[in-house]
Amino acid sequence: MSTVFANISSALDGRLNTLASLPPVAWQNTGYAPVSGVLYLRPTLLPAQTRQSGLGDAGLDEHQGIYQIDIFAAVGGGRGVAEGQADLISDHFKRGTSLASGGISVRLRDVSRTTGIVEGDRFAISITINYMAHTPPR
């Protein structure tokens, strides 16, 4: 059984887990209750359509997508704490970095951030990490 999708997720989540001074993380499909005033992260994998990247039936599949990390800081404290965390994450997911899980190599293409917005009692900034991986055809 192929585990391409799980391995891509594992490589990206594993990289986030090695971030120095990792704040609390609200992982997908797990219970998490934010604590008032405590910064936390919420990673989300946003895969794009898988495409054939080589000729013929044996051509490799190319997987591209975005690994988005939302940073939630307390509202009213300015943007400095959230932006500081955004810089730490962006440096940690540096362009050109190769990650691996289960024999799948995931290459980070670039990283950027969105404008901060207020969502309820939180100030949120999103970091978008574009990735790609090549795998045998399915």
C-alpha angles and dihedrals in degrees: 000000000000119000100185097131093045091048093051090050091046093051093052096041090046091055091051090050090060094058110124112247091009109198120217113300127213098211119200115273095006129109115261129163113194115229114228111257095009119117115232140173131230115196120198128184112220107186121193126213115299111241135192109250101182136051124266134010092306095052114130122257116238117214117195132171149122128278102204121196115193116203116206118194130171113281118243097034097097125251098280099095093048093044091049090054090046090056092049092051094044092052090047092053095047119178112265095027114141119213127188138201129162093352094307118121116210118194122202111226104185144327132221140159139229131230114277117255135185115245110181108298093349137082107216133200122177124213114203118203115189114210140177136192133184119215138169113278119275 
